[in-house]
Amino acid sequence: MGHTGNIGYALSGWIGKVFGNSDPEKSTEKLNIPKSLGFLRDSTVSISLLMSVVYLLLAIAAGPQFVEAKLSNGTNYIIFAIVQAGTFAAGFVVVLQGVRMILAEIVPAFQGIAQKLVPNSKPALDVPIVFPYAPNAVLIGFFVSFLTGALSMFAMLALGTTVIIPGVVGHFFCGAAAGIYGNSTGGRRGAVLGSFVNGLLISWLPLFIIPALGSFGAGASATFADTDYLIPGIIMGNISHMGAAALITLIVGFTALVIIASAVLNARDKAKSK
């Protein structure tokens, strides 16, 4: 997985394994959908409808005056929301088609080069590579993660902290993948719990990394969302207060740990193959 949410995905898979139900019949892909709703099995249709609900709610919350004056260039705010939902769904289709193209064309080409230059290497692909394996988990993971982010935003308003506005794209890609990994180990319950916890992480951890970002965080009101930025960033930010020597020691130690772990895992895989 060549993405920056791997800590969240691994945690989601672990949560599914511990708290979920691994019975294959409890998978999100085994949901009994009435024949009258059979069209929802098409991921493009499902994403379009779900995103329409999300964008309509956001447009109504923002108000017609703000949307039409600041965002839609005068287009009716309801029509604008529906068009944005369709645009998002179209982008999703493009991404999935791109994934299939990568699998069919680029990966075999990469393997040919890799066997010459870096034997036994594996290509790392972006997170949409897992979406086709569990389309229902994609929808469940995104919806649960985004809902968690929205509720977290209201909680932050009530607590008077910095408010992290839930990003649709971040919650879609990270939440969907968390749902897939949770489902793979714990079925529907794992998908819901895994994406819920992932939604909490990418909603609340940005509060703790902002102090480490200096003027970028405080001045630009910017932060990161993916767990692979947040958790190491918070650790490095806190250690950096101890001085440059401590930070350099951490980086060198972590690099050495990765090399050692890689060697141990490779040796284990070779032993299993024999």
N, C-alpha and C positions, 0 to 999 in steps of 0.2 A: 504494500500500500504506500504509494508516494504522496501522502497527504499530511497535513499538519494537525490532524485531530486524532492521531493514533492512540494517545493515552485514554481519551474518552471512549473510543471504540473498544479497546481492550477491557476497560472497566465495565462497559456495557455487557460485553460477552461474559465476564466473570459474574456480574450480577444476575444475568440470565441463568448461568450455570448453578448458582447458589440458591436463588429465590424463584426461579422459573420452573417450567415443566417441560422436560425434554421429550415428551411423547410426540412423535411425528404428527399425530392427529391434532395436536394443539398448536400447530404452526399457523402463522398468519395466512399462509397460502392455502390453508384448508378451511378457511371461512366459508360458511354456507351462504351464498348470495342468491336471493330469489331470482328466478328467471326474468322477472320484469325489470330487475336491476342489473341484468347481465352485461349491459354496456359499460358498467363501471369496472369490469375486468380489464378494459383497455386503459393502460396507464396514462396515456395522453388525455383521454376524456376525464379520468379521475383527477389528474393534476389540474386540468382546466377548471373543473367545478370547485375543487377545494381552494384553489388560488382566487377564484371569483369571490368566494365567501370571505376570504382573508382581506382582499383588496377592498371589497365593498364595506366591510366593517371599519377598515382604516380610513377610507374616504369619508364615511359618515362621522367617524370620531373627529377627523380633522375639520369637517364642515365644508359645505359647498363653496363658500366665499374664498377660503384659503386655497382649496384645490384648484378652482377655476382661475384664480388670480396668480398663483405662484407656480402651479405645476402643469395644468392642462392647457394653458394658453387659450382659455375661454371655452374649451369643450366641457360639456355637461359632466359633472363629477362622477355620476353613476356610469355613464358611457366610458369615461376615462378609466375608471377602475376595472371595468370588464375588459377593455382593450389591453390594459397592463397585465391582467390575468392570462389572457390569450398569448401575449408576447412572452410571458414567463414560461408557459407550457410549450410554446414553439421552441424556445431556447432549450428546454429540457429534452425535446425530441432531437434537436441538433446534437446535444451532448451524447445521448444514447447512440445515435447513429455514428458519431465520432468514435465512441468506445468500440463499437463493432468493427469499424474500419481499422482501428489500432490492433485489435485482436487478430484480424484477418491478414493485415499487411505488415504493420510495423514490427510487431513482436517477433514473427519469424525472421525478419531481416536483422533485428537486434541480436537474436540468438546466434545467427551465423557469424556476426562480428564478435560477439561475446566469447564464443568458444575458442576463437583465435587469440583474443587479447586478454580476456579475464575468464578463464575456465570456471564453469559451475556458477556463473553469475546469473541473477534473475532480474528481469525488468521491474521497476516500481512504477505503477500506474496510478492515476488520480482516482479519487473516491468514487466517481460514477461507475467504475468498473464493476462494483458489486451490486448496483441497482437492479440489473435484470434478474438476479437470483431470487429476489423476493419483492415484487412490486407492491404487494399489500403492506409489507413492513416499511417500505419507503413512505407511504402515505401516513401510516400510524406514527412512525418515528418523527416525521416532520410536524404533524399536528400536535403531538404531545410535547415535543421540544419547544415549539413556538408558543403554545399555550403556557408552558412553564415560564418562558421568557417574559410573556406579557404579564403574568401574575407577579413575577419577580419585579418587574418595572413598577407596578402599583405598590408593592411592598417597600421598594426603595423610596418612592414618593412619601409614603406614610412615615418611614423612618428618618427622612430628611437627609439621606446620603446622596452621593453622586448617582444620577439615574442612568442606567445602561438601557438604551432603547433596543429592543430585540430586532436584529437584522433578519429579514426574510431569507436572504441567500445563505447566511451562516447557519441558521436553524434548519434550513432545508437540507443542505448537504451533510452537515454534521449530525443533525437529528435523524435523518433518513438512514445514514450509515450505522448510527448507534442502534436504531431499531432493527436493522438487518442482523447485526452481530448479536444483539440480545435475543432475537428470534431464533437464531441458529443454535443457541445453547439452551434457551428456556422458553421457546414458543411465544405465544401471544403475550403472556405475562412478562416474559423476559424482554420482549420488544417495548412494552409500555414502561416498565421499570428502568430499563437501560437508557431509553431516550429521555425519560424524566430526569434521571441523574445527570446525564450529559447536558440537558437543558439548564439544570441548576449550575453546573460547572461553568458553562460559557456565559451565564448571566451574572454570577456573583464574583467569580475570580477576577474579572477585569477591574473590580474595585480595588483589589489588592496589588495589581501591577501598575496602576496609574502613578503612585508615588515613585516608582522606579524608572518612569519614562521621562522625568524631568520636564522641560518646557514642552516636549512633544505631547505629554499627557495633560499637564495642567494648562498650558497655553492654547494648544490646538484642540483640547477636549477629545483626544483620540486615544484609542486603546486597541487591543487585539482580542479576538474572540476564540480562536482555536486553542484546544488544550495543550498542544505541543509548543505553543508560544507562551501560554499563561503560566503553567506550572514551572517549567525551567526558568522562565523570566522572573517570576516571583522569587525563586530561590537565588538566582544570580543577582537580582536587584538588592536583596537583603545582604548577601555576602559582600557585595561591592562596597557597602558602607564600612566594611572592615579594612578596606584598602585594596590597591591594585594587586598586591602580592597574593592575597587570599583569593581573589577572583581568578588570577592566572593559575593558581594551584588547583582550584576547582575544575577549570577547563581541562587542564592537563590530566588530572585524575579521572575525570569523566571519559575523556578520549581513551585513556588506557583501559578503563573498565569496559568500554564498548569493544575494543580490540580483543580483550581476553574473553569476554562473553561470546563474541563471534567465533573465536577459535574453538571454544568448548562446545558450542552448539554444532559447528561443522563436524567436529570429531564425533559427536554423538550421532549425527545423521549418517556419517560414514559407517559407524559401527552397526547401526540398525540395518543399513543396506547390505551389509555382509551377512 
